[in-house]
């Protein structure tokens, strides 16, 4: 039997909050984006430099309004040349859907809103180690660019590493029932559930 380690990443220059916190992201939308002309669309219409995304799971943070702190910020993850995933706020998803719908006659692109998926944000001194241990991940990737992000699929959960305003955060994306199980597990490890929303 061949064992394939699931690589995981963290940012080398992001600040790590002292408090171990979980936050449910009720304002987060997940969009799976695909098409034979996905890269030309992302490059020409969204102005993204996709050339940096050379391995499955690598991603970048950007915004529909050029402000990474706004509700129009998003993370885009590369799976292959024709398949990507957006993790973004619901306001941004409405605007992005409209933009894609306008361009579908010019580009061979399509998207699926993953209404079956929810997100949970994790941060704190123990966050990285808790994810590596709980999901049997192999640490090894260091992200030095604040706009870079990384996502890995472990079982039913898509786990991401993002730099949010110079703070290291991780997101778990899965069906709500699966997230509920992981939320309980992480709370047992000492992560406090916060009431505030994180986009």
N, C-alpha and C positions, 0 to 999 in steps of 0.2 A: 504494500500500500504506500502510495506517495503522499507525503505531507507537504502541503503548500502553506508557508507562513503568511499570515495576513499582515502586511506592513502597515504601520501607523506613523503619524507625524505630529509634531508640535512646532510652534514658532520659537525661534531662538532668541528673539529680541522683545517679545511681548511680555508685559507685566503679568504675573500670576497673582490673583487675589488671594489673600490669606484665608478668607472664609470659604468653606465648602458649601456651595449652594446649587440647588436645582430650580429651574424656572420652566413652567409650562408655557408654551408659545402658541396661544390661541389665535394669534394674528399671522401665523406663518402659513404660506402656501408652498406646495411642491408641484413642480411642472416638469414632466419628462418631455424633452424636445429632441426631434430627430428629423432626418431627411438627407438625401444625397447632396444637397446644397446647404447643409447646416453651417459649415465653416464659412462659405462665402457670405451668408446672411449675417452671421455673428460678427464677421470682420467688417463688411460694408455698412450694415445698418446700425449695429450696436457699437462699432468702432473698437472691437476687442482684438488684442494681440493673442491669437489662439496658438501661435507657434511655440509658446512656452509650455503648452499642455502636451507633453510627449508620452505620458504614461497614464493608464486608467486610474482614476481617482484624483488626479491633480485638478486643481481648480483655481479660479480667481474671483476676487471680489470687485464689484463695480457698482454703478448706479445708473438708473435711467435719467437722473438729473445732475450727474457729476458730483454728487455729495454723498460720500460713504456713510454719513451720519443721518441721512434722511430716511423716510419711510419707503423711498424708491431704491434703496440699496439692495443688492442681491449677491448670492454666491452661485457660481456656475461651475459644475463638475463635468469633466471629460470622461466618457467611457470608451468611445472610439470615434472615428472620423464622422460618423453619422448619428451618434447618440450622446446626449448631454442631459444633465439635470440642473434645473434652477431651484434654489431654495430662497424664498423671498417673502416680503410682506404682502398681505392680500391686496393693498392698494396698488403696489407695484405689479402684481400678477394681472390685475385688470388692465392696466396700461400695456403690459407686455403682450397679453393676448390680443388686444386691439391692434398693436403693431404687427404681430405675426399674421393676423387675419388680413391686414392690408397688403402684406407682402407675399401672400401665398400664390398669387398669380405669377409673380416674378421669380420665385424660388421654390424648389421642391422641398418643402419643410412642413412639419406637422407637430402638434403637441398634444399631450394628454394631461389634464389637471388631475393630480393624484389626491382626490378628496378622501381616499381611504387611508391616507397617511397623516400623521401628526408629528410635532417636534417638541423636544425637551432640551433645554440648554443646561450645561453642566460647567461649573467653574470652581476654582479653588486650588489650594496647594496639593490636595490628594487626587484631583480630577484625572490627570493623565495616568497615574499609577493604577487608579481604580478601574479605568477603562481597559488598560492593558491586561490587568489580571482577570477582570470579569469576562472580557470578550476573547481572551487568549490571543492577543495581538503581539506583534513583534515591533518594538520601538526601533527606529532607525532613520527616519527621515526628519531633517531639520529644515524648516521653512524660514528663510531670512527676509523675505519680502512681505510687508504687511498686507499686500493685495493678494498674496498666494493663499490658497486653502487646500485641504486634502480630505478626501472621503473614502472610506472603506466599508464594504458590505461584510458583516459578520452574522451569519444566520439570517434572521428576519430583520435585522437592524442595520441601517446605513449610519455610520458614525463619522462625524466630520470634525476637523480642527480648523478654527477660524480666528483671525486677529480682529477683534471688534474694538475699535478705537484704542489701539495699543494694549488691549487686554486679551490674554489667551482664553478662549472659550471653546467648548466642544458641544456639538449638537447630536442628539440621537433622533433619527427619523424612522418611524415604523407605524404599523397599525396601532390604534389606541390601546387595545387590550395588551399588546406586547409591551408598549411603553409603560403601561401601568405596572406590569411585573418588574420592569427594570427600575422604575421609580421607587417601588417598595424596597428592592434590593439595595439601591444606592442610599436610600434613607437609613437603612439598617447599617450602612457603612459610615454614617455620620454626616450625610449631605442634607442640609435643611431646605425645605421647600419654601421658596420665596413666592410672594403673591404678585410681584411686578411682572409685566410682560417684557420680553426682549424680542425685537424684530430681527 
